[in-house]
């Protein structure tokens, strides 16, 4: 039996305060076509700031890079 393909993609929410702090989350691109901007807590500056969506480097989770 084949597994169902997930419709969600992993994204990174990067702090607008340029602290380097980020959250990771999933997004369904068919339902949410715009970039996500959320107000969340940044522990580096001890405040709630805007977090903007960026692409998550590294591709798919669980990808193997070994030789065949």
Predicted model as a PDB file, atoms N, CA, C, CB and O in Angstrom, pLDDT in the B-factor column:
MODEL        1                                                                  
ATOM      1  N   UNK A   1       0.835  -1.176   0.000  1.00 69.00           N  
ATOM      2  CA  UNK A   1       0.000   0.000   0.000  1.00 69.00           C  
ATOM      3  C   UNK A   1       0.887   1.250   0.000  1.00 69.00           C  
ATOM      4  CB  UNK A   1      -0.954  -0.007   1.216  1.00 69.00           C  
ATOM      5  O   UNK A   1       1.796   1.374   0.821  1.00 69.00           O  
ATOM      6  N   UNK A   2       0.620   2.150  -0.906  1.00 72.00           N  
ATOM      7  CA  UNK A   2       1.426   3.369  -1.032  1.00 72.00           C  
ATOM      8  C   UNK A   2       0.953   4.427  -0.034  1.00 72.00           C  
ATOM      9  CB  UNK A   2       1.355   3.925  -2.475  1.00 72.00           C  
ATOM     10  O   UNK A   2      -0.229   4.519   0.296  1.00 72.00           O  
ATOM     11  N   UNK A   3       1.918   5.219   0.430  1.00 78.00           N  
ATOM     12  CA  UNK A   3       1.579   6.309   1.338  1.00 78.00           C  
ATOM     13  C   UNK A   3       1.014   7.474   0.552  1.00 78.00           C  
ATOM     14  CB  UNK A   3       2.808   6.754   2.149  1.00 78.00           C  
ATOM     15  O   UNK A   3       1.357   7.674  -0.613  1.00 78.00           O  
ATOM     16  N   UNK A   4       0.141   8.246   1.196  1.00 79.00           N  
ATOM     17  CA  UNK A   4      -0.391   9.442   0.562  1.00 79.00           C  
ATOM     18  C   UNK A   4       0.674  10.526   0.554  1.00 79.00           C  
ATOM     19  CB  UNK A   4      -1.664   9.931   1.284  1.00 79.00           C  
ATOM     20  O   UNK A   4       1.442  10.661   1.506  1.00 79.00           O  
ATOM     21  N   UNK A   5       0.713  11.290  -0.517  1.00 78.00           N  
ATOM     22  CA  UNK A   5       1.666  12.392  -0.610  1.00 78.00           C  
ATOM     23  C   UNK A   5       1.120  13.579   0.165  1.00 78.00           C  
ATOM     24  CB  UNK A   5       1.940  12.775  -2.090  1.00 78.00           C  
ATOM     25  O   UNK A   5      -0.032  13.971  -0.020  1.00 78.00           O  
ATOM     26  N   UNK A   6       1.950  14.157   1.036  1.00 74.00           N  
ATOM     27  CA  UNK A   6       1.517  15.292   1.831  1.00 74.00           C  
ATOM     28  C   UNK A   6       1.389  16.534   0.970  1.00 74.00           C  
ATOM     29  CB  UNK A   6       2.486  15.542   2.978  1.00 74.00           C  
ATOM     30  O   UNK A   6       2.199  16.769   0.073  1.00 74.00           O  
ATOM     31  N   UNK A   7       0.360  17.330   1.249  1.00 84.00           N  
ATOM     32  CA  UNK A   7       0.152  18.564   0.509  1.00 84.00           C  
ATOM     33  C   UNK A   7       0.812  19.749   1.205  1.00 84.00           C  
ATOM     34  CB  UNK A   7      -1.334  18.824   0.330  1.00 84.00           C  
ATOM     35  O   UNK A   7       0.800  20.864   0.683  1.00 84.00           O  
ATOM     36  N   UNK A   8       1.381  19.512   2.371  1.00 89.00           N  
ATOM     37  CA  UNK A   8       1.989  20.602   3.120  1.00 89.00           C  
ATOM     38  C   UNK A   8       3.490  20.673   2.848  1.00 89.00           C  
ATOM     39  CB  UNK A   8       1.725  20.433   4.620  1.00 89.00           C  
ATOM     40  O   UNK A   8       4.129  19.671   2.527  1.00 89.00           O  
ATOM     41  N   UNK A   9       4.035  21.885   2.986  1.00 90.00           N  
ATOM     42  CA  UNK A   9       5.473  22.085   2.844  1.00 90.00           C  
ATOM     43  C   UNK A   9       5.988  22.728   4.121  1.00 90.00           C  
ATOM     44  CB  UNK A   9       5.809  22.963   1.595  1.00 90.00           C  
ATOM     45  O   UNK A   9       5.267  23.465   4.794  1.00 90.00           O  
ATOM     46  N   UNK A  10       7.251  22.439   4.449  1.00 93.00           N  
ATOM     47  CA  UNK A  10       7.864  23.045   5.619  1.00 93.00           C  
ATOM     48  C   UNK A  10       8.363  24.433   5.261  1.00 93.00           C  
ATOM     49  CB  UNK A  10       9.015  22.171   6.158  1.00 93.00           C  
ATOM     50  O   UNK A  10       8.965  24.632   4.206  1.00 93.00           O  
ATOM     51  N   UNK A  11       8.109  25.401   6.151  1.00 94.00           N  
ATOM     52  CA  UNK A  11       8.590  26.762   5.940  1.00 94.00           C  
ATOM     53  C   UNK A  11       9.287  27.246   7.204  1.00 94.00           C  
ATOM     54  CB  UNK A  11       7.426  27.713   5.553  1.00 94.00           C  
ATOM     55  O   UNK A  11       9.121  26.674   8.281  1.00 94.00           O  
ATOM     56  N   UNK A  12      10.061  28.301   7.052  1.00 96.00           N  
ATOM     57  CA  UNK A  12      10.772  28.916   8.166  1.00 96.00           C  
ATOM     58  C   UNK A  12      10.181  30.299   8.389  1.00 96.00           C  
ATOM     59  CB  UNK A  12      12.312  28.995   7.893  1.00 96.00           C  
ATOM     60  O   UNK A  12      10.019  31.066   7.440  1.00 96.00           O  
ATOM     61  N   UNK A  13       9.856  30.625   9.641  1.00 96.00           N  
ATOM     62  CA  UNK A  13       9.394  31.960  10.005  1.00 96.00           C  
ATOM     63  C   UNK A  13      10.561  32.680  10.661  1.00 96.00           C  
ATOM     64  CB  UNK A  13       8.144  31.905  10.958  1.00 96.00           C  
ATOM     65  O   UNK A  13      10.974  32.317  11.762  1.00 96.00           O  
ATOM     66  N   UNK A  14      11.100  33.707   9.988  1.00 96.00           N  
ATOM     67  CA  UNK A  14      12.294  34.414  10.433  1.00 96.00           C  
ATOM     68  C   UNK A  14      11.900  35.721  11.095  1.00 96.00           C  
ATOM     69  CB  UNK A  14      13.252  34.671   9.255  1.00 96.00           C  
ATOM     70  O   UNK A  14      11.016  36.424  10.606  1.00 96.00           O  
ATOM     71  N   UNK A  15      12.548  36.054  12.205  1.00 96.00           N  
ATOM     72  CA  UNK A  15      12.260  37.259  12.958  1.00 96.00           C  
ATOM     73  C   UNK A  15      12.585  38.509  12.146  1.00 96.00           C  
ATOM     74  CB  UNK A  15      13.039  37.262  14.264  1.00 96.00           C  
ATOM     75  O   UNK A  15      13.634  38.585  11.508  1.00 96.00           O  
ATOM     76  N   UNK A  16      11.682  39.485  12.173  1.00 96.00           N  
ATOM     77  CA  UNK A  16      11.890  40.757  11.484  1.00 96.00           C  
ATOM     78  C   UNK A  16      12.858  41.649  12.263  1.00 96.00           C  
ATOM     79  CB  UNK A  16      10.550  41.481  11.282  1.00 96.00           C  
ATOM     80  O   UNK A  16      13.301  42.674  11.745  1.00 96.00           O  
ATOM     81  N   UNK A  17      13.191  41.271  13.499  1.00 95.00           N  
ATOM     82  CA  UNK A  17      14.127  42.043  14.315  1.00 95.00           C  
ATOM     83  C   UNK A  17      15.584  41.712  13.959  1.00 95.00           C  
ATOM     84  CB  UNK A  17      13.874  41.774  15.808  1.00 95.00           C  
ATOM     85  O   UNK A  17      16.511  42.233  14.580  1.00 95.00           O  
ATOM     86  N   UNK A  18      15.778  40.851  12.964  1.00 94.00           N  
ATOM     87  CA  UNK A  18      17.120  40.449  12.499  1.00 94.00           C  
ATOM     88  C   UNK A  18      17.994  39.872  13.608  1.00 94.00           C  
ATOM     89  CB  UNK A  18      17.825  41.636  11.882  1.00 94.00           C  
ATOM     90  O   UNK A  18      19.186  40.166  13.684  1.00 94.00           O  
ATOM     91  N   UNK A  19      17.395  39.048  14.467  1.00 95.00           N  
ATOM     92  CA  UNK A  19      18.146  38.402  15.532  1.00 95.00           C  
ATOM     93  C   UNK A  19      18.671  37.035  15.108  1.00 95.00           C  
ATOM     94  CB  UNK A  19      17.282  38.263  16.769  1.00 95.00           C  
ATOM     95  O   UNK A  19      19.546  36.472  15.766  1.00 95.00           O  
ATOM     96  N   UNK A  20      18.140  36.501  14.014  1.00 94.00           N  
ATOM     97  CA  UNK A  20      18.529  35.175  13.568  1.00 94.00           C  
ATOM     98  C   UNK A  20      17.643  34.082  14.137  1.00 94.00           C  
ATOM     99  CB  UNK A  20      19.953  34.912  13.940  1.00 94.00           C  
ATOM    100  O   UNK A  20      17.787  32.919  13.762  1.00 94.00           O  
ATOM    101  N   UNK A  21      16.734  34.429  15.029  1.00 96.00           N  
ATOM    102  CA  UNK A  21      15.827  33.454  15.625  1.00 96.00           C  
ATOM    103  C   UNK A  21      14.727  33.128  14.623  1.00 96.00           C  
ATOM    104  CB  UNK A  21      15.224  33.988  16.958  1.00 96.00           C  
ATOM    105  O   UNK A  21      14.251  34.008  13.907  1.00 96.00           O  
ATOM    106  N   UNK A  22      14.318  31.841  14.574  1.00 96.00           N  
ATOM    107  CA  UNK A  22      13.263  31.452  13.643  1.00 96.00           C  
ATOM    108  C   UNK A  22      12.440  30.308  14.228  1.00 96.00           C  
ATOM    109  CB  UNK A  22      13.863  31.042  12.282  1.00 96.00           C  
ATOM    110  O   UNK A  22      12.888  29.575  15.109  1.00 96.00           O  
ATOM    111  N   UNK A  23      11.226  30.184  13.708  1.00 96.00           N  
ATOM    112  CA  UNK A  23      10.336  29.065  13.982  1.00 96.00           C  
ATOM    113  C   UNK A  23      10.181  28.286  12.686  1.00 96.00           C  
ATOM    114  CB  UNK A  23       8.944  29.548  14.536  1.00 96.00           C  
ATOM    115  O   UNK A  23      10.330  28.856  11.605  1.00 96.00           O  
ATOM    116  N   UNK A  24       9.885  26.989  12.772  1.00 95.00           N  
ATOM    117  CA  UNK A  24       9.538  26.212  11.591  1.00 95.00           C  
ATOM    118  C   UNK A  24       8.100  25.744  11.750  1.00 95.00           C  
ATOM    119  CB  UNK A  24      10.513  25.001  11.391  1.00 95.00           C  
ATOM    120  O   UNK A  24       7.647  25.445  12.855  1.00 95.00           O  
ATOM    121  N   UNK A  25       7.393  25.686  10.631  1.00 94.00           N  
ATOM    122  CA  UNK A  25       6.004  25.259  10.639  1.00 94.00           C  
ATOM    123  C   UNK A  25       5.646  24.688   9.282  1.00 94.00           C  
ATOM    124  CB  UNK A  25       5.069  26.424  11.005  1.00 94.00           C  
ATOM    125  O   UNK A  25       6.448  24.740   8.349  1.00 94.00           O  
ATOM    126  N   UNK A  26       4.441  24.143   9.170  1.00 93.00           N  
ATOM    127  CA  UNK A  26       3.961  23.604   7.909  1.00 93.00           C  
ATOM    128  C   UNK A  26       2.909  24.529   7.310  1.00 93.00           C  
ATOM    129  CB  UNK A  26       3.389  22.192   8.105  1.00 93.00           C  
ATOM    130  O   UNK A  26       2.190  25.220   8.031  1.00 93.00           O  
ATOM    131  N   UNK A  27       2.830  24.533   5.989  1.00 93.00           N  
ATOM    132  CA  UNK A  27       1.872  25.378   5.292  1.00 93.00           C  
ATOM    133  C   UNK A  27       1.306  24.598   4.116  1.00 93.00           C  
ATOM    134  CB  UNK A  27       2.531  26.707   4.818  1.00 93.00           C  
ATOM    135  O   UNK A  27       2.040  23.896   3.420  1.00 93.00           O  
ATOM    136  N   UNK A  28       0.011  24.718   3.897  1.00 92.00           N  
ATOM    137  CA  UNK A  28      -0.628  24.122   2.739  1.00 92.00           C  
ATOM    138  C   UNK A  28      -0.683  25.185   1.646  1.00 92.00           C  
ATOM    139  CB  UNK A  28      -2.058  23.579   3.087  1.00 92.00           C  
ATOM    140  O   UNK A  28      -1.501  26.101   1.730  1.00 92.00           O  
ATOM    141  N   UNK A  29       0.173  25.089   0.614  1.00 89.00           N  
ATOM    142  CA  UNK A  29       0.236  26.146  -0.387  1.00 89.00           C  
ATOM    143  C   UNK A  29      -1.007  26.253  -1.264  1.00 89.00           C  
ATOM    144  CB  UNK A  29       1.422  25.931  -1.249  1.00 89.00           C  
ATOM    145  O   UNK A  29      -1.200  27.278  -1.919  1.00 89.00           O  
ATOM    146  N   UNK A  30      -1.850  25.230  -1.297  1.00 90.00           N  
ATOM    147  CA  UNK A  30      -3.071  25.330  -2.093  1.00 90.00           C  
ATOM    148  C   UNK A  30      -4.111  26.208  -1.403  1.00 90.00           C  
ATOM    149  CB  UNK A  30      -3.651  23.938  -2.355  1.00 90.00           C  
ATOM    150  O   UNK A  30      -4.910  26.865  -2.070  1.00 90.00           O  
ATOM    151  N   UNK A  31      -4.105  26.222  -0.068  1.00 89.00           N  
ATOM    152  CA  UNK A  31      -5.070  27.042   0.676  1.00 89.00           C  
ATOM    153  C   UNK A  31      -4.506  28.425   1.012  1.00 89.00           C  
ATOM    154  CB  UNK A  31      -5.484  26.326   1.965  1.00 89.00           C  
ATOM    155  O   UNK A  31      -5.234  29.417   0.971  1.00 89.00           O  
ATOM    156  N   UNK A  32      -3.223  28.495   1.342  1.00 86.00           N  
ATOM    157  CA  UNK A  32      -2.580  29.765   1.687  1.00 86.00           C  
ATOM    158  C   UNK A  32      -1.560  30.106   0.609  1.00 86.00           C  
ATOM    159  CB  UNK A  32      -1.899  29.695   3.092  1.00 86.00           C  
ATOM    160  O   UNK A  32      -0.432  29.614   0.634  1.00 86.00           O  
ATOM    161  N   UNK A  33      -1.959  30.945  -0.332  1.00 88.00           N  
ATOM    162  CA  UNK A  33      -1.072  31.265  -1.451  1.00 88.00           C  
ATOM    163  C   UNK A  33      -0.154  32.441  -1.130  1.00 88.00           C  
ATOM    164  CB  UNK A  33      -1.891  31.574  -2.697  1.00 88.00           C  
ATOM    165  O   UNK A  33       0.910  32.570  -1.735  1.00 88.00           O  
ATOM    166  N   UNK A  34      -0.545  33.299  -0.191  1.00 92.00           N  
ATOM    167  CA  UNK A  34       0.275  34.462   0.172  1.00 92.00           C  
ATOM    168  C   UNK A  34       1.337  34.070   1.188  1.00 92.00           C  
ATOM    169  CB  UNK A  34      -0.604  35.596   0.736  1.00 92.00           C  
ATOM    170  O   UNK A  34       1.245  33.022   1.827  1.00 92.00           O  
ATOM    171  N   UNK A  35       2.347  34.924   1.329  1.00 93.00           N  
ATOM    172  CA  UNK A  35       3.382  34.716   2.345  1.00 93.00           C  
ATOM    173  C   UNK A  35       2.775  34.930   3.727  1.00 93.00           C  
ATOM    174  CB  UNK A  35       4.593  35.676   2.119  1.00 93.00           C  
ATOM    175  O   UNK A  35       1.953  35.825   3.923  1.00 93.00           O  
ATOM    176  N   UNK A  36       3.185  34.106   4.676  1.00 93.00           N  
ATOM    177  CA  UNK A  36       2.675  34.206   6.043  1.00 93.00           C  
ATOM    178  C   UNK A  36       3.489  35.230   6.822  1.00 93.00           C  
ATOM    179  CB  UNK A  36       2.715  32.830   6.749  1.00 93.00           C  
ATOM    180  O   UNK A  36       4.719  35.231   6.763  1.00 93.00           O  
ATOM    181  N   UNK A  37       2.799  36.097   7.550  1.00 96.00           N  
ATOM    182  CA  UNK A  37       3.431  37.033   8.476  1.00 96.00           C  
ATOM    183  C   UNK A  37       2.669  36.923   9.797  1.00 96.00           C  
ATOM    184  CB  UNK A  37       3.422  38.523   7.911  1.00 96.00           C  
ATOM    185  O   UNK A  37       1.476  37.221   9.862  1.00 96.00           O  
ATOM    186  N   UNK A  38       3.373  36.491  10.853  1.00 95.00           N  
ATOM    187  CA  UNK A  38       2.748  36.309  12.163  1.00 95.00           C  
ATOM    188  C   UNK A  38       3.490  37.114  13.219  1.00 95.00           C  
ATOM    189  CB  UNK A  38       2.719  34.818  12.551  1.00 95.00           C  
ATOM    190  O   UNK A  38       4.682  37.390  13.082  1.00 95.00           O  
ATOM    191  N   UNK A  39       2.779  37.486  14.265  1.00 97.00           N  
ATOM    192  CA  UNK A  39       3.392  38.169  15.398  1.00 97.00           C  
ATOM    193  C   UNK A  39       3.609  37.127  16.488  1.00 97.00           C  
ATOM    194  CB  UNK A  39       2.502  39.366  15.910  1.00 97.00           C  
ATOM    195  O   UNK A  39       2.654  36.627  17.082  1.00 97.00           O  
ATOM    196  N   UNK A  40       4.874  36.806  16.744  1.00 97.00           N  
ATOM    197  CA  UNK A  40       5.225  35.781  17.720  1.00 97.00           C  
ATOM    198  C   UNK A  40       6.331  36.297  18.629  1.00 97.00           C  
ATOM    199  CB  UNK A  40       5.663  34.476  17.017  1.00 97.00           C  
ATOM    200  O   UNK A  40       6.893  37.369  18.400  1.00 97.00           O  
ATOM    201  N   UNK A  41       6.634  35.522  19.659  1.00 97.00           N  
ATOM    202  CA  UNK A  41       7.624  35.914  20.661  1.00 97.00           C  
ATOM    203  C   UNK A  41       9.037  35.618  20.183  1.00 97.00           C  
ATOM    204  CB  UNK A  41       7.359  35.196  21.980  1.00 97.00           C  
ATOM    205  O   UNK A  41       9.315  34.518  19.706  1.00 97.00           O  
ATOM    206  N   UNK A  42       9.928  36.589  20.309  1.00 96.00           N  
ATOM    207  CA  UNK A  42      11.350  36.424  20.004  1.00 96.00           C  
ATOM    208  C   UNK A  42      12.117  36.515  21.320  1.00 96.00           C  
ATOM    209  CB  UNK A  42      11.852  37.509  18.970  1.00 96.00           C  
ATOM    210  O   UNK A  42      12.213  37.599  21.895  1.00 96.00           O  
ATOM    211  N   UNK A  43      12.668  35.398  21.814  1.00 96.00           N  
ATOM    212  CA  UNK A  43      13.347  35.405  23.112  1.00 96.00           C  
ATOM    213  C   UNK A  43      14.668  36.172  23.110  1.00 96.00           C  
ATOM    214  CB  UNK A  43      13.599  33.994  23.552  1.00 96.00           C  
ATOM    215  O   UNK A  43      15.165  36.518  24.182  1.00 96.00           O  
ATOM    216  N   UNK A  44      15.244  36.446  21.957  1.00 96.00           N  
ATOM    217  CA  UNK A  44      16.510  37.173  21.900  1.00 96.00           C  
ATOM    218  C   UNK A  44      16.311  38.628  22.314  1.00 96.00           C  
ATOM    219  CB  UNK A  44      17.114  37.098  20.485  1.00 96.00           C  
ATOM    220  O   UNK A  44      17.129  39.188  23.044  1.00 96.00           O  
ATOM    221  N   UNK A  45      15.211  39.243  21.840  1.00 96.00           N  
ATOM    222  CA  UNK A  45      14.930  40.639  22.184  1.00 96.00           C  
ATOM    223  C   UNK A  45      13.872  40.762  23.278  1.00 96.00           C  
ATOM    224  CB  UNK A  45      14.476  41.398  20.946  1.00 96.00           C  
ATOM    225  O   UNK A  45      13.525  41.871  23.685  1.00 96.00           O  
ATOM    226  N   UNK A  46      13.361  39.631  23.754  1.00 97.00           N  
ATOM    227  CA  UNK A  46      12.363  39.598  24.831  1.00 97.00           C  
ATOM    228  C   UNK A  46      11.075  40.339  24.480  1.00 97.00           C  
ATOM    229  CB  UNK A  46      12.952  40.191  26.089  1.00 97.00           C  
ATOM    230  O   UNK A  46      10.486  40.991  25.343  1.00 97.00           O  
ATOM    231  N   UNK A  47      10.635  40.249  23.240  1.00 96.00           N  
ATOM    232  CA  UNK A  47       9.434  40.943  22.778  1.00 96.00           C  
ATOM    233  C   UNK A  47       8.698  40.108  21.734  1.00 96.00           C  
ATOM    234  CB  UNK A  47       9.796  42.320  22.200  1.00 96.00           C  
ATOM    235  O   UNK A  47       9.233  39.144  21.187  1.00 96.00           O  
ATOM    236  N   UNK A  48       7.460  40.510  21.479  1.00 97.00           N  
ATOM    237  CA  UNK A  48       6.722  39.967  20.353  1.00 97.00           C  
ATOM    238  C   UNK A  48       7.065  40.813  19.131  1.00 97.00           C  
ATOM    239  CB  UNK A  48       5.176  39.952  20.629  1.00 97.00           C  
ATOM    240  O   UNK A  48       6.962  42.039  19.171  1.00 97.00           O  
ATOM    241  N   UNK A  49       7.471  40.157  18.048  1.00 97.00           N  
ATOM    242  CA  UNK A  49       7.822  40.846  16.809  1.00 97.00           C  
ATOM    243  C   UNK A  49       7.189  40.107  15.632  1.00 97.00           C  
ATOM    244  CB  UNK A  49       9.369  40.938  16.638  1.00 97.00           C  
ATOM    245  O   UNK A  49       6.663  39.007  15.803  1.00 97.00           O  
ATOM    246  N   UNK A  50       7.235  40.695  14.459  1.00 97.00           N  
ATOM    247  CA  UNK A  50       6.722  40.045  13.262  1.00 97.00           C  
ATOM    248  C   UNK A  50       7.702  38.983  12.786  1.00 97.00           C  
ATOM    249  CB  UNK A  50       6.462  41.078  12.150  1.00 97.00           C  
ATOM    250  O   UNK A  50       8.916  39.183  12.822  1.00 97.00           O  
ATOM    251  N   UNK A  51       7.170  37.859  12.342  1.00 97.00           N  
ATOM    252  CA  UNK A  51       7.950  36.780  11.752  1.00 97.00           C  
ATOM    253  C   UNK A  51       7.456  36.581  10.329  1.00 97.00           C  
ATOM    254  CB  UNK A  51       7.833  35.457  12.588  1.00 97.00           C  
ATOM    255  O   UNK A  51       6.259  36.416  10.097  1.00 97.00           O  
ATOM    256  N   UNK A  52       8.387  36.599   9.371  1.00 96.00           N  
ATOM    257  CA  UNK A  52       8.045  36.500   7.958  1.00 96.00           C  
ATOM    258  C   UNK A  52       8.456  35.148   7.400  1.00 96.00           C  
ATOM    259  CB  UNK A  52       8.711  37.625   7.163  1.00 96.00           C  
ATOM    260  O   UNK A  52       9.452  34.565   7.828  1.00 96.00           O  
ATOM    261  N   UNK A  53       7.691  34.660   6.455  1.00 95.00           N  
ATOM    262  CA  UNK A  53       7.949  33.353   5.846  1.00 95.00           C  
ATOM    263  C   UNK A  53       9.145  33.404   4.900  1.00 95.00           C  
ATOM    264  CB  UNK A  53       6.710  32.866   5.094  1.00 95.00           C  
ATOM    265  O   UNK A  53       9.265  34.311   4.076  1.00 95.00           O  
ATOM    266  N   UNK A  54      10.024  32.415   5.034  1.00 94.00           N  
ATOM    267  CA  UNK A  54      11.159  32.225   4.133  1.00 94.00           C  
ATOM    268  C   UNK A  54      11.204  30.749   3.765  1.00 94.00           C  
ATOM    269  CB  UNK A  54      12.513  32.695   4.791  1.00 94.00           C  
ATOM    270  O   UNK A  54      10.611  29.916   4.451  1.00 94.00           O  
ATOM    271  N   UNK A  55      11.902  30.425   2.689  1.00 89.00           N  
ATOM    272  CA  UNK A  55      12.051  29.024   2.307  1.00 89.00           C  
ATOM    273  C   UNK A  55      12.973  28.321   3.295  1.00 89.00           C  
ATOM    274  CB  UNK A  55      12.600  28.899   0.863  1.00 89.00           C  
ATOM    275  O   UNK A  55      13.933  28.910   3.793  1.00 89.00           O  
ATOM    276  N   UNK A  56      12.675  27.074   3.568  1.00 87.00           N  
ATOM    277  CA  UNK A  56      13.487  26.260   4.459  1.00 87.00           C  
ATOM    278  C   UNK A  56      14.522  25.529   3.619  1.00 87.00           C  
ATOM    279  CB  UNK A  56      12.612  25.259   5.274  1.00 87.00           C  
ATOM    280  O   UNK A  56      14.159  24.763   2.726  1.00 87.00           O  
ATOM    281  N   UNK A  57      15.795  25.747   3.887  1.00 81.00           N  
ATOM    282  CA  UNK A  57      16.859  25.085   3.134  1.00 81.00           C  
ATOM    283  C   UNK A  57      16.927  23.617   3.517  1.00 81.00           C  
ATOM    284  CB  UNK A  57      18.219  25.770   3.383  1.00 81.00           C  
ATOM    285  O   UNK A  57      16.549  23.243   4.627  1.00 81.00           O  
ATOM    286  N   UNK A  58      17.401  22.793   2.613  1.00 68.00           N  
ATOM    287  CA  UNK A  58      17.600  21.384   2.933  1.00 68.00           C  
ATOM    288  C   UNK A  58      16.635  20.458   2.224  1.00 68.00           C  
ATOM    289  CB  UNK A  58      17.482  21.181   4.398  1.00 68.00           C  
ATOM    290  O   UNK A  58      16.830  19.243   2.256  1.00 68.00           O  
ATOM    291  N   UNK A  59      15.602  20.982   1.588  1.00 57.00           N  
ATOM    292  CA  UNK A  59      14.692  20.138   0.825  1.00 57.00           C  
ATOM    293  C   UNK A  59      13.786  19.303   1.701  1.00 57.00           C  
ATOM    294  CB  UNK A  59      15.467  19.242  -0.078  1.00 57.00           C  
ATOM    295  O   UNK A  59      13.343  19.746   2.760  1.00 57.00           O  
ATOM    296  N   UNK A  60      13.514  18.085   1.247  1.00 57.00           N  
ATOM    297  CA  UNK A  60      12.574  17.203   1.925  1.00 57.00           C  
ATOM    298  C   UNK A  60      13.177  16.611   3.184  1.00 57.00           C  
ATOM    299  CB  UNK A  60      12.126  16.094   0.996  1.00 57.00           C  
ATOM    300  O   UNK A  60      14.384  16.378   3.261  1.00 57.00           O  
ATOM    301  N   UNK A  61      12.333  16.372   4.158  1.00 54.00           N  
ATOM    302  CA  UNK A  61      12.770  15.752   5.404  1.00 54.00           C  
ATOM    303  C   UNK A  61      12.998  14.252   5.161  1.00 54.00           C  
ATOM    304  CB  UNK A  61      11.718  15.984   6.544  1.00 54.00           C  
ATOM    305  O   UNK A  61      12.184  13.589   4.518  1.00 54.00           O  
ATOM    306  N   UNK A  62      14.105  13.736   5.679  1.00 48.00           N  
ATOM    307  CA  UNK A  62      14.389  12.315   5.544  1.00 48.00           C  
ATOM    308  C   UNK A  62      15.111  11.941   4.272  1.00 48.00           C  
ATOM    309  CB  UNK A  62      13.138  11.556   5.619  1.00 48.00           C  
ATOM    310  O   UNK A  62      15.269  10.757   3.976  1.00 48.00           O  
ATOM    311  N   UNK A  63      15.549  12.923   3.518  1.00 47.00           N  
ATOM    312  CA  UNK A  63      16.262  12.646   2.273  1.00 47.00           C  
ATOM    313  C   UNK A  63      17.644  12.079   2.590  1.00 47.00           C  
ATOM    314  CB  UNK A  63      16.383  13.931   1.407  1.00 47.00           C  
ATOM    315  O   UNK A  63      18.351  12.590   3.459  1.00 47.00           O  
ATOM    316  N   UNK A  64      18.013  11.035   1.888  1.00 47.00           N  
ATOM    317  CA  UNK A  64      19.306  10.396   2.141  1.00 47.00           C  
ATOM    318  C   UNK A  64      20.306  10.824   1.082  1.00 47.00           C  
ATOM    319  CB  UNK A  64      19.169   8.857   2.163  1.00 47.00           C  
ATOM    320  O   UNK A  64      19.960  10.943  -0.093  1.00 47.00           O  
ATOM    321  N   UNK A  65      21.534  11.054   1.492  1.00 48.00           N  
ATOM    322  CA  UNK A  65      22.563  11.497   0.574  1.00 48.00           C  
ATOM    323  C   UNK A  65      23.670  10.466   0.389  1.00 48.00           C  
ATOM    324  CB  UNK A  65      23.148  12.787   1.058  1.00 48.00           C  
ATOM    325  O   UNK A  65      24.782  10.818  -0.005  1.00 48.00           O  
ATOM    326  N   UNK A  66      23.384   9.222   0.663  1.00 47.00           N  
ATOM    327  CA  UNK A  66      24.410   8.183   0.575  1.00 47.00           C  
ATOM    328  C   UNK A  66      24.648   7.695  -0.840  1.00 47.00           C  
ATOM    329  CB  UNK A  66      24.032   7.022   1.438  1.00 47.00           C  
ATOM    330  O   UNK A  66      23.877   7.985  -1.755  1.00 47.00           O  
ATOM    331  N   UNK A  67      25.743   6.941  -1.004  1.00 49.00           N  
ATOM    332  CA  UNK A  67      26.059   6.373  -2.318  1.00 49.00           C  
ATOM    333  C   UNK A  67      25.228   5.134  -2.568  1.00 49.00           C  
ATOM    334  CB  UNK A  67      27.555   6.038  -2.426  1.00 49.00           C  
ATOM    335  O   UNK A  67      24.800   4.451  -1.637  1.00 49.00           O  
ATOM    336  N   UNK A  68      25.006   4.854  -3.858  1.00 47.00           N  
ATOM    337  CA  UNK A  68      24.244   3.653  -4.227  1.00 47.00           C  
ATOM    338  C   UNK A  68      25.169   2.497  -4.518  1.00 47.00           C  
ATOM    339  CB  UNK A  68      23.358   3.924  -5.439  1.00 47.00           C  
ATOM    340  O   UNK A  68      24.706   1.404  -4.845  1.00 47.00           O  
TER     341      UNK A  68                                                      
ENDMDL                                                                          
END                                                                             
